[in-house]
Amino acid sequence: MHNHRIRKLSAEALAALLVASALSGFPLAAHAATANATAPAVTETTSAPAATASTALNDSSETPTPTSTSPTDQTPPPKDPSPAPQAPTHTPAELKALTQGKSATEMAAMIKTGQVSAQELVEQAFQQIKTENPALNDVIYTDPTGAAAQVKAVDPNAPFAGVPILIKGLGQAMKGYPGTNGLTFEADNKYTYTKNFVQQLQKMGFIILGETNFPELGLINVTQSNLNGNAGNPWDATRNPGGSSGGSAAAVAAGWVSLATGNDAGGSLRIPASWSGVIGLKPTQGLILGDSTTPSVVNFAETRSIADTQALLTGLMNPAHRDMLQPVPQDLTQLKIAYSTTSPVGTPVSPDAKAAVLQAVAFLRQQGFQVEEHPAPVDGVQLMQAYFLGALSNGSTANYLANHFLHRNLTADDVTNHVISPMTYALYEASKKAPQTVGAAFKGELALVKQAMDAFHQEYPLYLTPTTAVVAPLNADPAFLPADVEKLKASGDLPFDQQMQLIYDAWLHGLTKTPFTQLANLAGEPALSLPTYLSAANLPLGIQLQGAKGSDQTLLAVGKLFEDHHQFKLLDQQVSSDADQPTTSEEPQPPATPADQTVTDTKQAQTQTEPSQPAAEQPGTTPDEPQIATPVDQPATTGPKSSNDLVSTGQASQPADHEPAIAVSEQPTPTLTDQLATAAQQPERIATKPNVTGSQTETQGETLARKPAALTTGQQPSRTLTPASAVRLPQTGNRISHLAWALGSLGLFAVLSHCWLRRQLRP
């Protein structure tokens, strides 16, 4: 529909248009592609990128074109460096122990104080990528030579001087880096300029190592393309990290870098943050340097700490738009929060996604917030129909690029031959038949969304939902179902209305997994995904907080509450928690006899960890929703365990909000005489009992039945221990022998005392 205008632009300008225009880069729909897609090797260059851009891009324009570089666009030469403390040389193991889990802010401080050197951190990151990326395919290009040149040229006074990062391969141009848009026919294309967003990162002192993986044109909510293949999730390599900034989120989750950049036009920062277990902020539209103020793509980053997120927001903010920011209320708890666990497009929401939100609701209420359940403030189906209208120019732009590189229009055979994705082709076909009123219809929906959200925020400044409706999907789950692919290939013969309905239907397979993120984009509002939940399968799922325009810092302040109360579930913390668990060492036991079999069952139930308090029922929940225990302030490393861990500690069968019951028998508690008689007939046995962590063993001398825990309504009554179990308790034989000896001694002493008294009282 815009071909007559687009043909006036160069191919390079069109590549920029994909992420700078209001209708580009929308990551809406689908899912990981076929499992047999091969992951290409990471491209590595030996040429150092230029310190300044020979061509600049005016990102504030909705139809950007290359312009000559002005002095303000140049990266300034470094200031006269003051001698930095000489960093000691570390072995790889020492460096890993020193830096693992550190934020970019912490690493910058370590460089400034001489604890580590920038070169060490850069080399460590490259080594991790070289070792671990082949199994994940999250980084698609590295530039060690260019990074080394950046280390030498970095301003030591910059706030993040020497901290290595990765940038997304789409829409964040670095001169000399691949600029493919994820299209097979642009595989050899290179950027000839450095975008001002990337220049600002360099001014802040970051060392750029390379590019991360992304899907074709950033169109879908998983990271997969014909050009670069599937990305893997470091939590589970068979799953996708999300899209379209999936490679960046995965790289941060894996610990290769402390932050990596991305962009977001429909959830592309927040969806991967949810599925990869990191922090994803989509700032207010127009707040970041180079971003348009019209709802479209927003550039920012995936992070692992609120401090880094806040520092980035400050450093990347457009100075001309600082007045967009609203002040943070002195008392955050005065902010009324609405929440919803219902999909705005009527699709299913998993129990895990509901549990993540209800857990957050319980935490927020515990902090003093007023939190109320409220349906979506906007008609989600109508919003998505407008959203897909906005995505049409991706198809026309892709066809323009095909003409430039292939010298022909796109065809249905290009889908069959894996030259182009089926959705890109369908958008191209629909763009040819789009009426001239499409632009006005899209703008009209934006106005309605703004009106609805302005009214909503008058009562509810914050809106809480799941970030995603499910945990990360398998890479074997296709982005578009095979039947829909065939329909999309034949969509050129359909009238426009039927084309758009087919696009909606085909995209619904992926949209079902991520229906909550697009609202913030069309409203131009900030939204923040926080890594607060792990499923029973040990997979992360984020919660999303959305606020009114300019409330970015308020969102971060609420996020800091979650972080300070150890609510974040990060991958390296889970790994270190598992690694820190000592192995259980028990003394050898004789084979269990049938009489002893009851001991095993009894012992398993008896050794469960007792919670401090049962959780209160959460207001606003329904019987079919998961009941979430009220969070307590505990280290993140002791977060929710996997189902396997629960089984190993005997907790799997216990409700989360009930105290564990003590397994007992209906037989009466054995008397001391019974125990003495039983002990005389059996050899001494030593057993061990796990401590409260379930990971170590300690001797336990109790032989009497424990008092049953307090019962909760509906819980099975407690029972007493059987006599047979008494002999299996730790050191039972020794204790009973000592007791018998003590009683005998006391009896003898009593007899002698009685005789002595009688002699003393005899007249």
FENFEN-V570803 format. One line per field, one symbol per residue. burial: b if it has 24 or more other C-alpha atoms within 12 Angstrom, else e. A space follows every 10 residues. Layout:
# FENFEN-V570803
burial=???
This chain:
# FENFEN-V570803
burial=bbbeebeeee bbbbbbbbbb bbbbbbbbbb bbbbbeeebb ebbbeeebbb bbbbbbbbbb bbbbbbeeee eebbbeeeee eeeeeeeeee eeeebeeebb bbbbbbbbbb bbeebbbbbb bbbbbbebbb ebbbbbbbbb bbbbbbbbbb bbbbbbbbbb bbbbbbbbbb bbbbbbbbbb bbbbbbbebb bbbbbbbbbb bbbbbbbbbb bbbbbbbbbb bbbbbbbbbb bbbbbbbbbb bbbbbbbbbb bbbbbbbbbb bbbbbbbbbb bbbbbbbbbb bbbbbbbbbb bbbbbbbbbb bbbbbbbbbb bbbbbbbbee eeebbeeeee ebeebbbbbb bbbbbeebbb bbbbbbbbbb bbbbbbbebb bbbbebbbbb bbbbbbbbbb bbbbbbbbbb bbebeeeebb bbebbeebbb bbbbbbbbbb bbbbeeebbe ebbebbeebb eebeebbeeb bbbbbbbbbb bbbbbbbbbb beebbebbbb bbeeebeebb bbbbbbbbbb bbbbbbbbbb bbbbbbbbbb bbbbbeebbb bbbbbbbbbb bbbbbbbbbb bbbebbbbbb bbbbbeeeee eeeeeeeeee eeeeebebbb ebbbbbbbbb beebbeebeb beeebbbbbb bbeeebbbbb beeeebeebb beebebbbbb bbbbbeeebb eeeebbebbe eeeebbbbbb eebbbeeeee ebbbbbebbe eeeeeeebbb bbbbbbbbbb bbbebbeeee eeeeeeeeee eeeeeeeeee eee
